[in-house]
Amino acid sequence: MNQARSTAFSPAALERLGSFVSDAALHPDAATLRCLRDGVVDVLGCILVGADTSVARKAQTAVRGLGAAGDRPVFGTDLRVSRPHAAFLNAVAGHALDFDDWEVPGNSHPTVVMIPALLAAADRKTSGADLTSAYLAGFEVIARLGEAMNFEHYDRGWHTTATLGALGSAAAVARLLALSPEQTTCALSLAVSRAAGYTCQFGSEAKPLQAGFAAQAGVECAYLAQAGLSGQPDVMHHAKGMAALMGVPDPARLDRALDKLGKPLALAEHGLVLKPWPSCGYTHRIMTCALELAPAIESAEDIQRIDLHLPDFHYAILPFDAPAKRAEALFSLHFVSAMGLARRGLNLADVARPSWLDPDISGLVRRTHVHPFAPKRPELNYDPDDPDRMEVTLRDGRRLAATCPYPLGAPQNPMTSDQIRAKFTANAGRTGQALLDSLFDWPASTSVLTLLDSLGENP
């Protein structure tokens, strides 16, 4: 055991994170605040539309059966439950359609984990500024640990929304509750013990449930720490701790990531990737290619062959070449590329019914061939030198090709304000129309819960 300790990471990884989360002055510039504002509005729309999905409804039924009564809203419903169960149910709904944002270094969906947790822990005095600083603290934890552990952590099969997201959620709630550095360190340590989730669950209802588990864990671990419960402060950097067992035993890499805390803010450095289409983000570069080529194609029947080229670690997350159900279609590169070429997009109506069985779409799926390649720089999620590439061979002999380094919605190719508003309105329906302008002002709100009161009702 002494030898194991001697090879451990340099001390105090969680203490460093705990001190930063508790004490750092978190003042975003205008661009960073705008990114956060849009991410929160976007995820609220995802929660509202997801609340009526099958996985969300079944989760709501299960929570009722657990007797988890309380006063916290489950948005898009008339249900009120306990704080941790509200975090769970709102996160499940927000991730049900894989339509919520994600971030690059942690390869996680941060907002759908942290915002349900924060709203579950908030009170009527929680302002937009309070929510902002809490989110920024949690994002810092997710992104910096992502820099330290990925992509080895993700490639091993860990669902980072569930693992890093549990720590980010705990950090965010700890900041909101004004926990001390020591209490925050304990919340993070306890969250390490709750950090689990597997990428092999993708394409099933377990994926959104794993996001819900992370949000719930964040709330519970912060309140447990507030009550005085503790964990080992070295559980992240220990030779038998999270970083070593779930990532790579590289103390210098962890130190380098933590040296960057707040310099600059991680959200300012990395931003968020918003989703124009309800499918895995790794399908979106190909979708962007398809939309570029689609105007030159009159009919799906004109397409003889589709060839898709993308990094191998992206394709590994998209195993459903011939999807048989909605959860699989969201992780099917074949289906998404066919929808882009034949229907010029993918929307909620397309995934609400089995459009993957439509003859024109299933025909294109069968004529699609994927060619994964080893990226030049596997440490980069999106490498502009390794873009996705689509090649379409038409029956008349023409060949069309397009490449995409950054999909629509990435910080390098952002959605416009009008596109974000249109997505929210489509997701939220009548509720969205009435609240849209006020929601975009949430950072200036004196009471976020009061602002969101009407979201706790059936639209």
ChimeraX attribute file (.defattr): number of C-alpha atoms within 10 A of each C-alpha:
attribute: neighborCount
match mode: 1-to-1
recipient: residues
	/A:1	7
	/A:2	7
	/A:3	8
	/A:4	10
	/A:5	12
	/A:6	11
	/A:7	15
	/A:8	20
	/A:9	24
	/A:10	15
	/A:11	15
	/A:12	17
	/A:13	21
	/A:14	25
	/A:15	21
	/A:16	16
	/A:17	24
	/A:18	29
	/A:19	16
	/A:20	23
	/A:21	32
	/A:22	24
	/A:23	15
	/A:24	14
	/A:25	11
	/A:26	17
	/A:27	14
	/A:28	18
	/A:29	10
	/A:30	10
	/A:31	12
	/A:32	20
	/A:33	17
	/A:34	14
	/A:35	18
	/A:36	22
	/A:37	18
	/A:38	20
	/A:39	23
	/A:40	24
	/A:41	20
	/A:42	26
	/A:43	27
	/A:44	30
	/A:45	28
	/A:46	29
	/A:47	30
	/A:48	28
	/A:49	24
	/A:50	27
	/A:51	27
	/A:52	17
	/A:53	16
	/A:54	13
	/A:55	22
	/A:56	25
	/A:57	17
	/A:58	12
	/A:59	20
	/A:60	25
	/A:61	11
	/A:62	12
	/A:63	18
	/A:64	15
	/A:65	10
	/A:66	10
	/A:67	10
	/A:68	15
	/A:69	16
	/A:70	14
	/A:71	12
	/A:72	21
	/A:73	27
	/A:74	29
	/A:75	29
	/A:76	24
	/A:77	17
	/A:78	12
	/A:79	18
	/A:80	18
	/A:81	21
	/A:82	19
	/A:83	24
	/A:84	25
	/A:85	32
	/A:86	32
	/A:87	35
	/A:88	33
	/A:89	30
	/A:90	35
	/A:91	35
	/A:92	33
	/A:93	35
	/A:94	33
	/A:95	28
	/A:96	30
	/A:97	25
	/A:98	23
	/A:99	29
	/A:100	29
	/A:101	26
	/A:102	24
	/A:103	24
	/A:104	19
	/A:105	21
	/A:106	29
	/A:107	22
	/A:108	24
	/A:109	26
	/A:110	30
	/A:111	31
	/A:112	35
	/A:113	35
	/A:114	34
	/A:115	26
	/A:116	34
	/A:117	32
	/A:118	28
	/A:119	23
	/A:120	27
	/A:121	25
	/A:122	21
	/A:123	15
	/A:124	11
	/A:125	12
	/A:126	19
	/A:127	20
	/A:128	20
	/A:129	18
	/A:130	21
	/A:131	24
	/A:132	22
	/A:133	20
	/A:134	27
	/A:135	27
	/A:136	28
	/A:137	34
	/A:138	29
	/A:139	28
	/A:140	25
	/A:141	30
	/A:142	30
	/A:143	29
	/A:144	25
	/A:145	24
	/A:146	25
	/A:147	20
	/A:148	26
	/A:149	25
	/A:150	26
	/A:151	20
	/A:152	16
	/A:153	24
	/A:154	22
	/A:155	15
	/A:156	13
	/A:157	15
	/A:158	21
	/A:159	27
	/A:160	27
	/A:161	35
	/A:162	31
	/A:163	29
	/A:164	33
	/A:165	36
	/A:166	37
	/A:167	33
	/A:168	33
	/A:169	41
	/A:170	39
	/A:171	37
	/A:172	34
	/A:173	35
	/A:174	34
	/A:175	29
	/A:176	25
	/A:177	19
	/A:178	16
	/A:179	23
	/A:180	18
	/A:181	21
	/A:182	18
	/A:183	26
	/A:184	32
	/A:185	33
	/A:186	29
	/A:187	35
	/A:188	33
	/A:189	26
	/A:190	27
	/A:191	28
	/A:192	24
	/A:193	17
	/A:194	20
	/A:195	23
	/A:196	20
	/A:197	22
	/A:198	18
	/A:199	20
	/A:200	15
	/A:201	16
	/A:202	21
	/A:203	23
	/A:204	16
	/A:205	15
	/A:206	19
	/A:207	24
	/A:208	27
	/A:209	24
	/A:210	30
	/A:211	35
	/A:212	34
	/A:213	29
	/A:214	34
	/A:215	39
	/A:216	29
	/A:217	31
	/A:218	37
	/A:219	32
	/A:220	25
	/A:221	31
	/A:222	31
	/A:223	21
	/A:224	16
	/A:225	24
	/A:226	20
	/A:227	10
	/A:228	11
	/A:229	14
	/A:230	19
	/A:231	17
	/A:232	15
	/A:233	21
	/A:234	21
	/A:235	21
	/A:236	26
	/A:237	25
	/A:238	25
	/A:239	22
	/A:240	19
	/A:241	19
	/A:242	22
	/A:243	24
	/A:244	20
	/A:245	13
	/A:246	20
	/A:247	20
	/A:248	17
	/A:249	22
	/A:250	18
	/A:251	20
	/A:252	12
	/A:253	16
	/A:254	23
	/A:255	19
	/A:256	13
	/A:257	17
	/A:258	22
	/A:259	12
	/A:260	13
	/A:261	20
	/A:262	21
	/A:263	10
	/A:264	12
	/A:265	21
	/A:266	22
	/A:267	22
	/A:268	19
	/A:269	12
	/A:270	16
	/A:271	21
	/A:272	24
	/A:273	25
	/A:274	25
	/A:275	24
	/A:276	22
	/A:277	23
	/A:278	23
	/A:279	26
	/A:280	24
	/A:281	26
	/A:282	23
	/A:283	26
	/A:284	26
	/A:285	23
	/A:286	30
	/A:287	28
	/A:288	23
	/A:289	24
	/A:290	29
	/A:291	19
	/A:292	18
	/A:293	19
	/A:294	20
	/A:295	12
	/A:296	10
	/A:297	15
	/A:298	11
	/A:299	13
	/A:300	19
	/A:301	13
	/A:302	12
	/A:303	22
	/A:304	17
	/A:305	17
	/A:306	24
	/A:307	17
	/A:308	21
	/A:309	19
	/A:310	23
	/A:311	21
	/A:312	14
	/A:313	18
	/A:314	17
	/A:315	20
	/A:316	14
	/A:317	20
	/A:318	20
	/A:319	17
	/A:320	21
	/A:321	18
	/A:322	17
	/A:323	22
	/A:324	12
	/A:325	17
	/A:326	20
	/A:327	20
	/A:328	20
	/A:329	26
	/A:330	25
	/A:331	27
	/A:332	26
	/A:333	30
	/A:334	30
	/A:335	27
	/A:336	28
	/A:337	31
	/A:338	28
	/A:339	27
	/A:340	22
	/A:341	27
	/A:342	22
	/A:343	19
	/A:344	17
	/A:345	19
	/A:346	20
	/A:347	16
	/A:348	15
	/A:349	9
	/A:350	15
	/A:351	18
	/A:352	11
	/A:353	12
	/A:354	14
	/A:355	19
	/A:356	27
	/A:357	16
	/A:358	10
	/A:359	11
	/A:360	17
	/A:361	23
	/A:362	19
	/A:363	17
	/A:364	23
	/A:365	25
	/A:366	15
	/A:367	15
	/A:368	21
	/A:369	16
	/A:370	15
	/A:371	12
	/A:372	16
	/A:373	15
	/A:374	11
	/A:375	18
	/A:376	11
	/A:377	11
	/A:378	16
	/A:379	13
	/A:380	14
	/A:381	20
	/A:382	22
	/A:383	16
	/A:384	11
	/A:385	10
	/A:386	21
	/A:387	20
	/A:388	28
	/A:389	19
	/A:390	24
	/A:391	20
	/A:392	22
	/A:393	16
	/A:394	17
	/A:395	12
	/A:396	9
	/A:397	9
	/A:398	9
	/A:399	14
	/A:400	16
	/A:401	16
	/A:402	17
	/A:403	19
	/A:404	22
	/A:405	20
	/A:406	21
	/A:407	27
	/A:408	21
	/A:409	21
	/A:410	24
	/A:411	16
	/A:412	12
	/A:413	12
	/A:414	18
	/A:415	18
	/A:416	11
	/A:417	10
	/A:418	9
	/A:419	13
	/A:420	21
	/A:421	21
	/A:422	15
	/A:423	20
	/A:424	23
	/A:425	19
	/A:426	17
	/A:427	22
	/A:428	24
	/A:429	14
	/A:430	11
	/A:431	19
	/A:432	23
	/A:433	14
	/A:434	13
	/A:435	16
	/A:436	16
	/A:437	11
	/A:438	12
	/A:439	20
	/A:440	17
	/A:441	13
	/A:442	21
	/A:443	20
	/A:444	15
	/A:445	19
	/A:446	16
	/A:447	20
	/A:448	23
	/A:449	21
	/A:450	15
	/A:451	18
	/A:452	18
	/A:453	11
	/A:454	16
	/A:455	24
	/A:456	18
	/A:457	16
	/A:458	15
	/A:459	16
